[in-house]
């Protein structure tokens, strides 16, 4: 399809919103594990810290409120997104006030609260995306979603690792809060189109998904498709800095993920989003899922011998490329399956299944790495990732995994 000015305007707005989600979550998933590793926490404890993402798993509980909400002065979706982002930025700036940085309990409490706010923003943003994007724009929209979210994670994770290494907690958290404020400007000046009346209370999303033909197979796919990759990535940052692993410094980790990972993930997301409708969902999920499993397996090969930073850079690039392609194809299929009048809730139910699976996988990753070592852990994760590809091939033979939107 031709990218018109109107389409580019929509994609630009959505980019800023998904980048806003990635900023604090990048700090939580990319930077925090490295800091905890340096502070001497055990691998199981680092893995369990991923449970601070619990609001992302439970956001389906309040997602119907986003669809039933009256437009108000700020707009139906914008009226949620704008105040939530401002509150998140203020909370980050408040965490930066103590001179030596927050204590671990206060930092964890702050991360939990920010995840709650970001998860709520995500529900409204996904609803806005479904409202704004036509069927032909969904692939590009989800490519932008994944790419912008990854950019936010790189800025909030890898870049802030470099800032932390040079300036400490106060400047790091202040920088994160200021970046979030800047990313709020596009939604601040956006004028949301008039919304349709809120849908009736019947046909709630949970019962809808349980009654829909093939729903359990589809929700099962959502549960397994990204779990294996997150089972691997839960221990990837500790592997980078652990002397028993790659033994990299914080600067090297920052440049590895922020340079190689950023560029490869961005290309992968846009490539996957652009190809998914041309290939069809089943072929895209099969092909990109296979590449994703290979990317995870390469980490096992690197970890099984003395680590070469050049080899690790290549593997990091391949894994981020394939992960971006697989994620964009999955998110496009999820958005295509939403009812327009229940867009926020329908998408959130699906997204919560993905987050629950990836959160549990990441939380368990430390126990696996502690018992099997890094090479064995990454090999097991590659096997779990490959099982999702088998699931797609067996459960959706000769058919698309979801119906046409609407």
VEXSEVO-502936 format. One line per 2 residues: number of its first residue (from 1); their letters; for each residue x, z, y of C-alpha. Coordinates in Angstrom, 1 decimal. Example, Ala and Ser with C-alpha at 12.3 -4.5 7.8 and 13.67 -1.06 7.14 Angstrom:
<rs>
1) as) 12.3,7.8,-4.5 | 13.7,7.1,-1.1 $
</rs>
This chain:
<rs>
1) xx) 0.0,0.0,0.0 | 1.0,-0.5,3.6 $
3) xx) 1.8,2.7,5.5 | -0.3,2.4,8.7 $
5) xx) 0.2,4.5,11.8 | -2.8,6.7,10.8 $
7) xx) -1.3,7.3,7.3 | 2.1,8.2,8.8 $
9) xx) 0.4,10.7,11.1 | -1.3,12.4,8.2 $
11) xx) 1.9,12.5,6.2 | 3.8,13.9,9.1 $
13) xx) 1.3,16.7,9.5 | 1.3,17.5,5.8 $
15) xx) 5.1,17.4,5.7 | 5.3,20.2,8.3 $
17) xx) 2.7,22.3,6.4 | 4.4,22.0,3.0 $
19) xx) 7.8,22.6,4.6 | 6.4,25.8,6.1 $
21) xx) 5.5,27.0,2.6 | 8.9,26.1,1.2 $
23) xx) 10.9,28.0,3.9 | 10.1,31.6,2.8 $
25) xx) 9.7,30.6,-0.9 | 13.1,29.0,-0.8 $
27) xx) 14.6,32.2,0.4 | 12.8,34.1,-2.3 $
29) xx) 13.7,31.7,-5.2 | 17.0,30.2,-4.1 $
31) xx) 18.8,32.9,-2.0 | 17.4,36.2,-3.3 $
33) xx) 18.6,35.7,-6.9 | 22.1,35.0,-5.7 $
35) xx) 22.1,38.1,-3.4 | 20.7,40.3,-6.3 $
37) xx) 23.4,39.0,-8.6 | 26.1,39.9,-6.0 $
39) xx) 24.5,43.4,-5.7 | 25.1,43.9,-9.4 $
41) xx) 21.5,43.7,-10.7 | 21.1,42.8,-14.4 $
43) xx) 19.8,39.3,-15.4 | 16.5,40.8,-16.7 $
45) xx) 16.0,42.5,-13.3 | 16.7,39.3,-11.4 $
47) xx) 14.2,37.5,-13.7 | 11.5,40.1,-13.2 $
49) xx) 11.9,39.7,-9.4 | 10.0,36.4,-9.8 $
51) xx) 6.9,38.4,-10.4 | 6.8,38.9,-6.6 $
53) xx) 5.2,35.4,-6.6 | 2.1,37.0,-8.1 $
55) xx) -0.2,35.9,-5.1 | 0.6,32.3,-6.0 $
57) xx) -0.8,32.9,-9.5 | -4.0,34.7,-8.3 $
59) xx) -4.8,32.5,-5.2 | -7.7,30.9,-7.2 $
61) xx) -9.6,34.2,-6.8 | -10.1,33.6,-3.0 $
63) xx) -9.8,29.8,-2.9 | -13.7,29.3,-3.0 $
65) xx) -13.8,31.1,0.4 | -11.7,28.3,1.9 $
67) xx) -14.3,25.7,1.0 | -17.3,27.8,2.0 $
69) xx) -15.8,28.7,5.3 | -17.6,27.5,8.5 $
71) xx) -15.5,25.3,10.7 | -15.2,27.7,13.7 $
73) xx) -13.4,26.9,17.0 | -10.1,26.1,15.3 $
75) xx) -11.5,24.0,12.5 | -12.3,24.6,8.9 $
77) xx) -8.8,24.4,7.5 | -6.7,24.8,10.7 $
79) xx) -8.6,28.0,11.4 | -6.9,29.5,8.3 $
81) xx) -3.5,27.8,8.4 | -2.5,28.5,12.1 $
83) xx) -3.0,32.3,12.2 | -1.6,32.7,8.7 $
85) xx) 1.6,30.9,9.6 | 2.0,32.9,12.8 $
87) xx) 1.6,36.1,10.9 | 4.2,35.1,8.3 $
89) xx) 6.7,34.3,11.1 | 6.1,37.7,12.8 $
91) xx) 6.5,39.5,9.5 | 9.9,37.8,8.9 $
93) xx) 11.0,38.7,12.4 | 9.9,42.3,11.7 $
95) xx) 12.1,42.5,8.6 | 15.0,41.4,10.7 $
97) xx) 14.8,44.4,13.0 | 16.9,46.9,11.0 $
99) xx) 20.5,46.5,11.9 | 21.8,46.5,8.4 $
101) xx) 18.9,44.5,7.0 | 15.9,45.8,5.1 $
103) xx) 16.4,48.0,2.0 | 15.6,46.4,-1.3 $
105) xx) 12.1,48.0,-1.6 | 11.1,46.9,1.9 $
107) xx) 12.6,43.5,1.3 | 10.6,43.1,-1.9 $
109) xx) 7.4,44.4,-0.2 | 8.0,41.9,2.6 $
111) xx) 8.5,39.0,0.1 | 5.3,40.0,-1.6 $
113) xx) 3.3,40.0,1.6 | 4.7,36.7,2.8 $
115) xx) 3.9,35.2,-0.6 | 0.3,36.3,-0.2 $
117) xx) 0.1,34.7,3.3 | 1.9,31.5,2.1 $
119) xx) -0.4,31.2,-1.0 | -3.4,31.4,1.3 $
121) xx) -2.0,28.8,3.6 | -1.4,26.6,0.6 $
123) xx) -5.1,26.8,-0.4 | -6.2,25.6,3.0 $
125) xx) -3.4,23.0,3.2 | -4.3,21.5,-0.2 $
127) xx) -7.9,21.3,0.9 | -6.9,19.6,4.2 $
129) xx) -4.8,17.1,2.2 | -7.7,16.1,0.0 $
131) xx) -9.9,15.9,3.1 | -7.5,13.6,5.0 $
133) xx) -6.0,11.3,2.3 | -7.7,8.3,0.8 $
135) xx) -7.3,7.5,-2.9 | -4.6,4.9,-2.1 $
137) xx) -2.7,7.5,0.0 | -2.6,10.2,-2.7 $
139) xx) 0.6,9.1,-4.3 | 2.5,9.0,-1.0 $
141) xx) 0.8,12.2,0.1 | 2.0,14.1,-3.0 $
143) xx) 5.4,12.6,-2.8 | 5.6,13.9,0.8 $
145) xx) 4.2,17.3,-0.4 | 7.0,17.7,-3.0 $
147) xx) 9.7,16.4,-0.8 | 8.8,18.5,2.3 $
149) xx) 8.4,21.6,0.1 | 11.9,21.0,-1.3 $
151) xx) 13.3,20.5,2.2 | 11.8,23.8,3.2 $
153) xx) 13.2,25.5,0.1 | 16.7,24.0,0.9 $
155) xx) 16.5,25.2,4.5 | 15.2,28.6,3.5 $
157) xx) 17.4,29.0,0.5 | 20.7,27.1,0.5 $
159) xx) 21.2,26.9,4.2 | 20.3,30.5,4.7 $
161) xx) 22.8,31.5,2.0 | 25.5,30.0,4.3 $
163) xx) 24.0,31.8,7.3 | 23.9,35.1,5.4 $
165) xx) 27.5,34.6,4.2 | 28.6,34.2,7.9 $
167) xx) 26.2,36.5,9.8 | 24.3,38.9,7.5 $
169) xx) 20.7,39.8,7.0 | 19.5,40.1,10.6 $
171) xx) 20.5,36.6,11.7 | 19.3,35.2,8.4 $
173) xx) 15.8,36.6,8.6 | 15.5,35.8,12.3 $
175) xx) 16.5,32.2,11.6 | 13.9,32.0,8.9 $
177) xx) 11.2,33.3,11.2 | 12.2,31.0,14.0 $
179) xx) 12.2,27.9,11.7 | 8.7,28.8,10.5 $
181) xx) 7.5,29.1,14.1 | 8.9,25.6,14.9 $
183) xx) 7.2,24.2,11.8 | 3.9,25.6,13.0 $
185) xx) 3.9,23.4,16.1 | 2.3,20.3,14.5 $
187) xx) -0.7,22.2,13.2 | -0.9,23.9,16.6 $
189) xx) -1.5,20.6,18.4 | -3.5,19.0,15.6 $
191) xx) -7.2,18.4,16.1 | -9.0,18.6,12.8 $
193) xx) -11.8,16.1,12.3 | -15.4,17.5,12.1 $
195) xx) -16.0,19.0,8.7 | -19.0,18.5,6.5 $
197) xx) -21.3,21.5,6.0 | -19.9,24.0,3.5 $
199) xx) -20.9,23.2,-0.1 | -23.6,25.3,-1.8 $
201) xx) -22.5,28.3,-3.9 | -23.5,26.7,-7.2 $
203) xx) -20.9,25.0,-9.4 | -18.0,27.4,-8.8 $
205) xx) -14.6,26.1,-9.6 | -13.8,28.3,-12.6 $
207) xx) -17.0,27.5,-14.5 | -16.7,23.9,-13.5 $
209) xx) -13.3,23.6,-15.1 | -14.4,25.3,-18.3 $
211) xx) -17.4,23.1,-18.6 | -15.7,19.8,-17.8 $
213) xx) -15.0,17.5,-20.8 | -11.3,17.7,-21.8 $
215) xx) -10.7,20.6,-19.3 | -8.9,22.9,-21.8 $
217) xx) -6.5,20.1,-22.8 | -5.8,19.3,-19.1 $
219) xx) -5.3,23.0,-18.2 | -3.1,23.4,-21.2 $
221) xx) -0.9,20.5,-19.9 | -0.7,22.1,-16.5 $
223) xx) 0.4,25.3,-18.2 | 3.3,23.8,-20.1 $
225) xx) 4.4,20.8,-18.0 | 6.7,22.6,-15.5 $
227) xx) 7.2,25.9,-17.4 | 10.3,24.8,-19.3 $
229) xx) 12.0,23.6,-16.1 | 11.3,26.9,-14.4 $
231) xx) 12.5,28.8,-17.4 | 15.8,27.0,-16.8 $
233) xx) 15.9,27.3,-13.0 | 15.1,31.0,-13.1 $
235) xx) 18.7,31.6,-14.2 | 20.3,28.6,-12.5 $
237) xx) 21.4,30.5,-9.3 | 22.8,33.4,-11.3 $
239) xx) 24.6,30.9,-13.5 | 26.2,29.3,-10.4 $
241) xx) 27.7,32.5,-9.1 | 28.3,34.4,-12.4 $
243) xx) 32.0,34.5,-13.4 | 30.8,34.0,-16.9 $
245) xx) 29.0,30.8,-15.7 | 30.2,28.5,-13.0 $
247) xx) 31.7,31.2,-10.8 | 30.9,29.5,-7.5 $
249) xx) 31.1,31.1,-4.1 | 28.0,31.4,-1.9 $
251) xx) 29.2,28.5,0.3 | 29.6,26.3,-2.8 $
253) xx) 26.2,27.2,-4.1 | 24.7,26.5,-0.7 $
255) xx) 26.3,23.1,-0.4 | 25.5,22.3,-4.1 $
257) xx) 21.8,22.9,-3.8 | 21.4,22.1,-0.1 $
259) xx) 23.4,18.8,-0.2 | 23.2,17.3,-3.7 $
261) xx) 19.9,19.0,-4.7 | 18.2,18.2,-1.4 $
263) xx) 19.1,14.5,-1.4 | 18.2,14.0,-5.1 $
265) xx) 15.0,16.0,-4.9 | 13.8,14.1,-1.9 $
267) xx) 14.5,10.7,-3.5 | 12.8,11.8,-6.7 $
269) xx) 9.7,13.1,-5.0 | 9.1,9.9,-3.0 $
271) xx) 10.0,7.7,-6.0 | 7.6,9.6,-8.3 $
273) xx) 4.8,9.6,-5.7 | 5.2,5.9,-5.0 $
275) xx) 5.2,4.9,-8.7 | 2.5,7.2,-10.2 $
277) xx) -0.5,5.1,-9.5 | 1.3,1.9,-10.5 $
279) xx) 2.3,3.4,-13.8 | -0.9,5.3,-14.5 $
281) xx) -0.9,9.1,-14.9 | -0.3,9.2,-18.6 $
283) xx) 2.8,6.9,-18.5 | 4.1,8.6,-15.4 $
285) xx) 3.7,12.1,-16.9 | 5.3,10.9,-20.2 $
287) xx) 8.2,9.1,-18.6 | 9.1,11.5,-15.8 $
289) xx) 8.6,14.5,-18.1 | 11.1,13.0,-20.6 $
291) xx) 13.6,12.5,-17.8 | 13.0,16.1,-16.6 $
293) xx) 13.8,17.4,-20.1 | 17.0,15.4,-20.2 $
295) xx) 18.0,16.8,-16.8 | 17.6,20.4,-18.0 $
297) xx) 19.5,19.6,-21.2 | 22.5,18.5,-19.2 $
299) xx) 22.8,22.0,-17.8 | 23.2,23.3,-21.4 $
301) xx) 26.0,20.7,-22.0 | 27.8,21.8,-18.7 $
303) xx) 27.4,25.5,-19.5 | 28.8,25.1,-23.1 $
305) xx) 32.3,24.3,-21.8 | 34.6,25.1,-18.9 $
307) xx) 32.6,24.2,-15.8 | 33.8,21.3,-13.7 $
309) xx) 32.3,21.4,-10.2 | 32.1,17.6,-10.1 $
311) xx) 30.2,17.5,-13.4 | 27.9,20.3,-12.2 $
313) xx) 27.2,18.3,-9.0 | 26.2,15.3,-11.0 $
315) xx) 23.9,17.3,-13.3 | 22.4,19.1,-10.3 $
317) xx) 21.6,15.8,-8.7 | 20.0,14.4,-11.9 $
319) xx) 17.9,17.5,-12.6 | 16.6,17.6,-9.0 $
321) xx) 15.9,13.9,-9.1 | 13.9,14.0,-12.3 $
323) xx) 12.1,17.2,-11.4 | 10.9,15.7,-8.1 $
325) xx) 9.5,12.7,-9.9 | 7.7,14.8,-12.5 $
327) xx) 6.3,17.2,-10.0 | 5.0,14.4,-7.7 $
329) xx) 3.2,12.7,-10.6 | 1.6,16.0,-11.8 $
331) xx) 0.4,17.0,-8.3 | -1.1,13.5,-7.7 $
333) xx) -3.1,13.8,-10.9 | -4.2,17.2,-10.0 $
335) xx) -5.4,16.1,-6.5 | -7.2,13.0,-8.0 $
337) xx) -9.3,15.3,-10.2 | -10.7,17.4,-7.3 $
339) xx) -14.3,17.1,-6.1 | -14.1,16.4,-2.3 $
341) xx) -16.7,19.1,-1.5 | -14.8,21.7,-3.5 $
343) xx) -11.3,20.3,-2.8 | -9.5,23.6,-1.9 $
345) xx) -10.9,25.6,-4.8 | -10.6,22.8,-7.5 $
347) xx) -6.9,22.1,-6.6 | -6.1,25.8,-6.4 $
349) xx) -7.5,26.5,-9.9 | -5.1,23.9,-11.2 $
351) xx) -2.2,25.0,-9.1 | -2.7,28.6,-10.1 $
353) xx) -2.3,27.6,-13.8 | 0.9,25.9,-12.9 $
355) xx) 2.2,28.8,-10.9 | 1.2,31.3,-13.6 $
357) xx) 3.1,29.4,-16.2 | 6.2,28.9,-14.1 $
359) xx) 6.2,32.5,-12.9 | 6.0,33.9,-16.4 $
361) xx) 8.7,31.5,-17.6 | 11.0,32.5,-14.7 $
363) xx) 10.4,36.2,-15.3 | 11.3,35.8,-19.0 $
365) xx) 14.4,33.7,-18.2 | 16.7,36.7,-17.7 $
367) xx) 16.0,38.1,-21.1 | 16.7,34.7,-22.7 $
369) xx) 19.9,34.2,-20.8 | 21.0,37.7,-21.6 $
371) xx) 20.4,37.2,-25.3 | 21.5,33.6,-25.8 $
373) xx) 24.0,33.1,-23.0 | 23.6,30.4,-20.4 $
375) xx) 24.2,27.4,-22.7 | 21.7,28.6,-25.3 $
377) xx) 19.2,29.5,-22.6 | 19.3,26.0,-21.0 $
379) xx) 19.1,24.4,-24.4 | 15.9,26.4,-25.2 $
381) xx) 14.5,25.5,-21.8 | 15.1,21.8,-22.5 $
383) xx) 13.2,22.1,-25.7 | 10.3,23.7,-24.0 $
385) xx) 10.3,21.0,-21.4 | 10.3,18.3,-24.1 $
387) xx) 7.3,20.0,-25.8 | 5.2,19.2,-22.7 $
389) xx) 6.0,15.5,-23.1 | 4.8,15.7,-26.7 $
391) xx) 1.7,17.5,-25.5 | 0.9,14.6,-23.1 $
393) xx) 1.5,12.0,-25.8 | -0.7,13.7,-28.5 $
395) xx) -3.5,15.1,-26.4 | -4.1,12.1,-24.1 $
397) xx) -3.4,9.2,-26.4 | -4.9,6.0,-25.0 $
399) xx) -6.6,7.7,-22.1 | -5.8,9.2,-18.7 $
401) xx) -5.6,13.0,-18.6 | -8.0,13.4,-15.7 $
403) xx) -11.0,11.5,-14.4 | -11.3,9.6,-11.2 $
405) xx) -11.7,11.7,-8.1 | -15.2,12.2,-6.8 $
</rs>
